[in-house]
Amino acid sequence: MEEESIAEVPALPVLDEDAVISGAEWERAYGEKIEHMLNLDTWKSGDDLPGLLERLDREIGEALSQEDNLQRQIRDLLFPRIGKQKGAPKNAGVYQATADQLDRVYRKILFNGGVEACDGTSLVHDTLPMTIIQIGVCLVSYHGEQGSWIQRFYRRDLRVRGTDIVDEALKILGQRERKDSRGKPLRMKMTELSKRGIMAYAERAALLQKCTAPWRMGQGNPAPYELLTGSGSPELIEQSLPILEELIGHIKRFVFIPSSTTNVLIQTIGQALRPLEFAIVDTEAHRIGALVDRGHYRGDQYRAQKERLDAFVQDLGPQIVVGVYRATHEAPAQVFYAHEEHAQEAALIAMADSALQAHRGFPMLIDIADSICSGAFGLDGFNSSIQSAYAKHGQPLRYLGERETRR
């Protein structure tokens, strides 16, 4: 008998952007008809604070009670099936960490400088004649800062090329009016994807090329969307794949923790975990395979990269496992990604570092890297240097927004 995939277990419905929500579905989700919700006569007066607080207290209490019941069912029915699903990693299952294990991680790995974490920050100054993108990345361990790097990219849309500058400006403005399929200006989309793609690359390149510790810790996914699609650039794919192949296929001792997830299955399992429990649930083969299959790889350059991407999915996708852990009772569960050969140790490292922040349950090393990055390459310094340059050229106020000149 073929083993059943855990992905086939009924879960909460995920609505796509084009889905039609029926009145019955709306009522099931919110407990009242949409007509009732839209009737202002049923709304409470803005000064009825006691009534609002009473409803809030009741709704939260009922939701927590329902979730407690659901978690018992998840532990009894779903947990035993995690390791039996089709395509599950070899170490799939739920594990309970011990105080001795965390103590070993603290003494021999974390506080011994055995883990280096990288985080980045990006800022954009966008005006009609120029877009400035600043990206900074920092590498830290518990022995101190290991390095920081910054780069600024300048894009000027209006350039004199021996043509009528007014005609060229009109063409540029016409291009800016173009929208993508969801109505977002293509220029804005290019700026955002470039910023995210280059920062994702820089963080992983720093972990591979600048890190000397045995373990590397990063934020997000080890093989993110921005790099597998190239953020619209086949050259970015070409530069990124060797970094990802080396980090995932050869270094192997890595752990990535995202700030959030939309994976309902992972969220459901995570909410049912007790403190110092972790679960290794699945591999990334299906996700990145679907991502590559749906990607718009057009042109000869992209077609050449598509072959390498397919090989990446087949060879390395199954080696990336996704799991979830809960470090403390107070904090939410956190998702983690690791190599299948070191997934249990990766979970212990992430959990031990997260336990240092009982209220957050998120790795402190990543927070330290973020704080250093924000302090070194933050908004204040970025804006000050730009406004200083404008002032030097006699235009200190031309590109300030309304909020910036309010006071």
C-alpha positions as CSV (number, residue, x, y, z in Angstrom):
1,M,0.0,0.0,0.0
2,E,1.4,3.4,-1.0
3,E,2.2,5.7,1.9
4,E,0.0,8.7,2.1
5,S,1.5,12.1,1.8
6,I,1.0,14.4,4.8
7,A,0.3,17.2,2.3
8,E,-2.9,15.3,1.5
9,V,-4.2,15.7,5.1
10,P,-7.2,18.2,5.0
11,A,-6.1,21.7,6.1
12,L,-7.4,25.1,6.2
13,P,-8.4,26.4,2.7
14,V,-5.8,28.6,1.0
15,L,-7.5,31.3,-1.1
16,D,-5.9,32.5,-4.3
17,E,-6.3,36.1,-5.4
18,D,-8.9,35.1,-8.0
19,A,-11.0,32.9,-5.8
20,V,-14.7,33.7,-5.3
21,I,-15.7,33.7,-1.6
22,S,-19.3,32.6,-1.2
23,G,-21.6,34.1,1.5
24,A,-21.6,30.7,3.3
25,E,-17.8,30.6,3.4
26,W,-17.7,34.1,4.7
27,E,-20.2,33.2,7.5
28,R,-18.3,30.1,8.5
29,A,-15.1,32.1,8.8
30,Y,-16.4,35.2,10.7
31,G,-19.5,33.7,12.4
32,E,-21.9,36.3,10.9
33,K,-23.3,37.2,7.5
34,I,-21.5,39.7,5.4
35,E,-24.7,41.7,5.1
36,H,-24.7,42.0,8.9
37,M,-21.0,43.1,8.9
38,L,-21.6,45.8,6.3
39,N,-24.7,47.2,8.1
40,L,-23.4,50.3,10.0
41,D,-26.5,50.1,12.3
42,T,-24.9,46.9,13.8
43,W,-21.6,48.6,14.5
44,K,-20.8,49.8,18.0
45,S,-20.3,53.4,18.8
46,G,-16.7,54.6,18.7
47,D,-16.9,55.6,22.4
48,D,-18.2,52.1,23.5
49,L,-14.8,51.0,24.7
50,P,-16.2,48.5,27.3
51,G,-18.3,46.8,24.7
52,L,-15.3,46.4,22.3
53,L,-13.1,45.1,25.1
54,E,-15.7,42.6,26.2
55,R,-16.1,41.2,22.7
56,L,-12.4,41.1,22.2
57,D,-11.9,39.1,25.5
58,R,-14.7,36.7,24.6
59,E,-13.4,36.0,21.1
60,I,-9.8,35.5,22.1
61,G,-10.8,33.2,25.0
62,E,-13.0,31.0,22.6
63,A,-10.3,30.9,20.0
64,L,-7.6,29.8,22.5
65,S,-9.9,27.1,23.8
66,Q,-10.6,25.8,20.4
67,E,-6.9,25.8,19.5
68,D,-6.1,23.8,22.7
69,N,-8.5,21.1,21.6
70,L,-7.1,21.1,18.1
71,Q,-3.5,20.8,19.4
72,R,-4.4,17.7,21.3
73,Q,-5.8,16.1,18.1
74,I,-2.7,17.2,16.1
75,R,-0.4,15.5,18.6
76,D,-2.5,12.3,18.7
77,L,-3.3,12.0,15.0
78,L,-0.9,14.1,12.9
79,F,2.4,13.8,14.8
80,P,2.7,9.9,14.3
81,R,2.2,10.3,10.6
82,I,5.0,12.9,10.0
83,G,7.7,10.3,9.5
84,K,5.5,8.1,7.3
85,Q,4.5,10.5,4.6
86,K,5.5,9.9,1.0
87,G,8.8,11.7,0.2
88,A,9.6,12.5,3.8
89,P,13.2,13.1,4.8
90,K,14.9,10.2,6.5
91,N,14.9,11.9,9.9
92,A,11.3,13.2,9.7
93,G,9.5,13.1,13.0
94,V,9.0,15.0,16.3
95,Y,11.8,15.2,18.8
96,Q,12.2,16.4,22.4
97,A,15.4,18.3,23.2
98,T,16.9,18.0,26.6
99,A,18.7,20.5,28.8
100,D,21.9,18.6,28.5
101,Q,21.7,18.8,24.7
102,L,21.2,22.6,24.8
103,D,24.0,23.0,27.3
104,R,26.4,21.1,24.9
105,V,25.3,23.4,22.1
106,Y,26.0,26.5,24.2
107,R,29.4,25.4,25.4
108,K,30.8,23.7,22.4
109,I,29.2,25.5,19.4
110,L,27.4,28.8,20.1
111,F,29.5,30.5,22.7
112,N,32.6,28.9,21.3
113,G,32.3,30.9,18.1
114,G,31.1,27.9,16.1
115,V,28.2,29.7,14.5
116,E,28.3,32.8,12.4
117,A,25.1,34.5,11.4
118,C,24.5,36.9,8.5
119,D,21.7,39.5,8.0
120,G,21.3,42.3,5.6
121,T,19.4,45.6,5.3
122,S,18.3,47.4,2.2
123,L,17.1,51.0,1.6
124,V,15.9,52.8,-1.5
125,H,15.8,56.5,-2.5
126,D,13.5,56.7,-5.5
127,T,13.0,59.9,-7.5
128,L,12.2,60.8,-11.1
129,P,15.8,61.2,-12.2
130,M,17.6,58.7,-10.0
131,T,17.0,55.6,-7.9
132,I,19.6,54.8,-5.2
133,I,19.6,51.3,-3.7
134,Q,21.8,50.7,-0.7
135,I,22.5,47.1,0.6
136,G,24.5,46.2,3.6
137,V,25.3,42.9,5.2
138,C,26.8,42.0,8.5
139,L,28.4,38.8,9.8
140,V,28.5,38.1,13.5
141,S,29.3,35.4,16.1
142,Y,29.4,35.4,19.8
143,H,33.1,36.2,19.5
144,G,32.0,39.6,18.0
145,E,31.5,41.2,14.6
146,Q,33.1,39.2,11.8
147,G,32.7,41.8,9.1
148,S,30.3,44.2,7.4
149,W,30.0,45.2,3.7
150,I,28.0,47.8,1.9
151,Q,27.2,48.7,-1.7
152,R,25.2,51.4,-3.4
153,F,23.7,51.1,-6.8
154,Y,22.6,54.1,-8.9
155,R,20.1,53.9,-11.7
156,R,19.5,57.0,-13.8
157,D,16.6,56.8,-16.2
158,L,17.3,60.1,-17.9
159,R,20.6,60.0,-19.8
160,V,21.8,62.2,-22.7
161,R,22.7,59.9,-25.6
162,G,22.8,62.3,-28.4
163,T,19.0,62.3,-28.8
164,D,16.3,64.8,-27.9
165,I,16.2,64.6,-24.1
166,V,12.5,65.6,-24.0
167,D,11.6,62.9,-26.4
168,E,13.6,60.4,-24.4
169,A,12.0,61.6,-21.2
170,L,8.6,61.0,-22.7
171,K,9.6,57.5,-23.7
172,I,10.8,56.8,-20.2
173,L,7.6,58.1,-18.7
174,G,5.6,56.0,-21.1
175,Q,7.6,52.9,-19.9
176,R,6.8,53.8,-16.3
177,E,3.1,53.7,-17.1
178,R,3.4,50.1,-18.1
179,K,2.0,47.8,-15.5
180,D,2.6,44.1,-14.7
181,S,-0.3,41.6,-14.6
182,R,-1.4,42.7,-11.2
183,G,-1.3,46.4,-12.0
184,K,2.0,47.2,-10.3
185,P,4.3,49.6,-12.2
186,L,7.1,47.5,-13.8
187,R,9.8,50.1,-12.8
188,M,8.7,49.8,-9.1
189,K,8.7,46.0,-9.4
190,M,12.2,46.0,-10.9
191,T,13.5,48.1,-8.1
192,E,12.0,45.9,-5.4
193,L,13.1,42.6,-7.0
194,S,16.6,44.0,-7.6
195,K,16.9,45.1,-4.0
196,R,15.7,41.8,-2.6
197,G,17.6,39.7,-5.1
198,I,20.9,41.3,-4.6
199,M,20.5,41.4,-0.8
200,A,19.6,37.7,-0.8
201,Y,22.7,36.9,-2.9
202,A,25.0,39.0,-0.7
203,E,23.8,37.4,2.5
204,R,24.5,33.9,1.2
205,A,27.7,34.9,-0.5
206,A,29.0,36.3,2.8
207,L,28.1,33.1,4.6
208,L,29.9,31.0,2.0
209,Q,32.9,33.2,1.2
210,K,33.6,35.3,4.4
211,C,32.5,32.9,7.2
212,T,35.1,30.8,8.9
213,A,32.9,29.0,11.5
214,P,31.7,25.4,11.0
215,W,28.1,26.5,11.2
216,R,26.4,29.2,9.2
217,M,23.0,30.8,10.2
218,G,20.9,33.0,8.0
219,Q,17.4,34.5,7.8
220,G,14.8,33.3,5.3
221,N,15.1,30.3,3.0
222,P,18.5,29.0,1.9
223,A,17.2,28.8,-1.7
224,P,14.9,31.9,-1.9
225,Y,12.5,32.8,-4.7
226,E,14.5,35.9,-5.6
227,L,17.6,33.9,-6.6
228,L,15.8,30.9,-8.2
229,T,13.9,33.3,-10.5
230,G,16.8,35.7,-10.9
231,S,14.5,38.6,-9.9
232,G,14.1,39.1,-13.7
233,S,17.8,38.7,-14.4
234,P,19.3,35.5,-15.9
235,E,22.7,36.8,-14.9
236,L,21.6,36.8,-11.2
237,I,20.7,33.1,-11.6
238,E,24.0,32.4,-13.2
239,Q,25.9,34.0,-10.3
240,S,23.6,32.6,-7.6
241,L,23.5,28.9,-8.5
242,P,27.2,28.2,-7.7
243,I,26.8,29.9,-4.3
244,L,23.7,27.9,-3.5
245,E,25.2,24.7,-4.8
246,E,28.3,25.1,-2.6
247,L,26.5,26.2,0.5
248,I,23.8,23.5,0.4
249,G,25.7,20.7,-1.3
250,H,29.1,21.0,0.2
251,I,29.1,23.1,3.3
252,K,25.9,21.4,4.6
253,R,26.2,22.8,8.1
254,F,23.7,25.6,7.8
255,V,20.4,26.7,9.4
256,F,18.1,29.3,8.1
257,I,15.1,30.7,10.0
258,P,12.5,32.9,8.3
259,S,10.6,35.6,10.0
260,S,7.3,34.1,9.0
261,T,5.7,31.4,6.9
262,T,2.5,30.9,4.9
263,N,2.8,27.1,5.1
264,V,-0.4,26.1,6.9
265,L,0.8,22.6,7.6
266,I,4.1,23.9,9.3
267,Q,2.1,26.5,11.3
268,T,-0.3,23.8,12.5
269,I,2.4,21.4,13.6
270,G,4.4,24.3,15.2
271,Q,1.5,25.5,17.3
272,A,1.1,22.0,18.8
273,L,4.7,21.7,19.8
274,R,5.7,22.0,23.5
275,P,8.8,23.9,24.7
276,L,12.1,22.4,23.4
277,E,10.3,20.2,20.9
278,F,11.1,20.2,17.2
279,A,9.7,18.5,14.2
280,I,11.4,17.7,10.9
281,V,8.5,17.6,8.4
282,D,9.4,17.7,4.8
283,T,11.9,18.6,2.1
284,E,12.0,21.6,-0.2
285,A,12.0,19.5,-3.4
286,H,8.3,20.1,-4.1
287,R,8.4,23.9,-3.4
288,I,11.4,24.8,-5.4
289,G,10.4,22.3,-8.1
290,A,7.0,24.0,-8.5
291,L,8.7,27.4,-8.4
292,V,11.1,26.5,-11.2
293,D,8.3,24.9,-13.2
294,R,6.1,28.0,-13.0
295,G,9.0,30.4,-13.7
296,H,9.0,32.5,-16.8
297,Y,12.4,31.6,-18.2
298,R,12.2,33.1,-21.7
299,G,15.1,33.7,-24.1
300,D,18.3,31.7,-24.8
301,Q,20.0,32.9,-21.6
302,Y,17.1,31.8,-19.4
303,R,16.7,28.4,-21.3
304,A,20.3,27.7,-20.5
305,Q,19.8,28.5,-16.8
306,K,16.6,26.4,-16.8
307,E,18.6,23.3,-17.3
308,R,20.8,24.1,-14.4
309,L,17.8,25.0,-12.3
310,D,16.2,21.6,-13.1
311,A,19.4,19.8,-12.0
312,F,19.5,21.9,-8.8
313,V,15.9,20.9,-8.0
314,Q,16.6,17.2,-8.6
315,D,20.0,17.1,-6.8
316,L,19.7,19.5,-3.9
317,G,15.9,20.0,-3.4
318,P,15.6,16.7,-1.5
319,Q,18.6,17.6,0.7
320,I,17.0,20.8,2.1
321,V,14.6,19.8,4.9
322,V,12.1,22.1,6.5
323,G,11.1,21.8,10.2
324,V,9.7,23.7,13.1
325,Y,10.7,24.2,16.7
326,R,9.4,25.9,19.9
327,A,12.1,27.3,22.1
328,T,10.0,28.6,25.0
329,H,6.4,28.4,26.3
330,E,5.9,32.1,25.9
331,A,7.1,32.4,22.3
332,P,5.6,31.2,19.0
333,A,7.1,28.3,17.1
334,Q,9.7,29.0,14.4
335,V,10.4,27.4,11.0
336,F,13.9,26.3,10.1
337,Y,15.7,25.0,7.1
338,A,18.7,22.7,7.2
339,H,20.6,20.0,5.4
340,E,19.1,16.5,5.8
341,E,22.4,15.2,7.2
342,H,22.6,17.8,10.0
343,A,19.0,18.7,10.5
344,Q,18.7,17.6,14.1
345,E,21.8,19.4,15.2
346,A,20.7,22.5,13.2
347,A,17.4,22.4,15.1
348,L,19.2,22.3,18.5
349,I,21.4,25.2,17.5
350,A,18.5,27.3,16.4
351,M,16.5,26.4,19.5
352,A,19.3,27.0,21.9
353,D,20.0,30.5,20.4
354,S,16.3,31.3,20.4
355,A,15.9,30.2,24.1
356,L,18.1,33.1,25.0
357,Q,15.2,35.4,24.1
358,A,12.2,33.8,25.9
359,H,9.8,36.4,24.8
360,R,10.7,36.1,21.1
361,G,11.9,32.5,20.7
362,F,13.9,33.7,17.7
363,P,17.7,33.3,17.3
364,M,19.6,36.1,19.1
365,L,22.5,35.9,16.7
366,I,20.3,37.0,13.8
367,D,18.9,39.8,15.9
368,I,22.4,40.9,16.7
369,A,23.4,40.9,13.1
370,D,20.3,42.9,12.3
371,S,21.0,45.5,15.0
372,I,24.6,46.0,13.8
373,C,23.4,46.3,10.2
374,S,20.7,48.8,11.1
375,G,23.0,50.8,13.1
376,A,25.8,50.9,10.5
377,F,23.7,51.2,7.4
378,G,20.4,52.6,8.7
379,L,17.9,55.1,7.3
380,D,19.2,58.1,9.1
381,G,22.7,57.9,7.7
382,F,21.5,57.0,4.3
383,N,19.1,59.9,4.1
384,S,21.6,62.3,5.6
385,S,24.2,61.5,3.0
386,I,21.8,61.9,0.1
387,Q,20.3,65.2,1.4
388,S,23.8,66.5,2.0
389,A,24.7,65.7,-1.7
390,Y,21.5,67.5,-2.9
391,A,22.3,70.5,-0.7
392,K,25.9,70.6,-2.1
393,H,24.4,71.0,-5.6
394,G,22.0,73.7,-4.4
395,Q,18.8,71.6,-4.2
396,P,18.3,70.6,-0.6
397,L,14.5,70.5,-0.7
398,R,13.5,69.4,-4.2
399,Y,13.1,65.7,-3.6
400,L,12.0,65.8,0.1
401,G,8.5,64.3,0.7
402,E,5.7,66.1,2.3
403,R,6.2,64.3,5.7
404,E,9.9,65.2,5.7
405,T,9.2,68.9,5.4
406,R,6.2,68.9,7.8
407,R,8.3,70.0,10.8
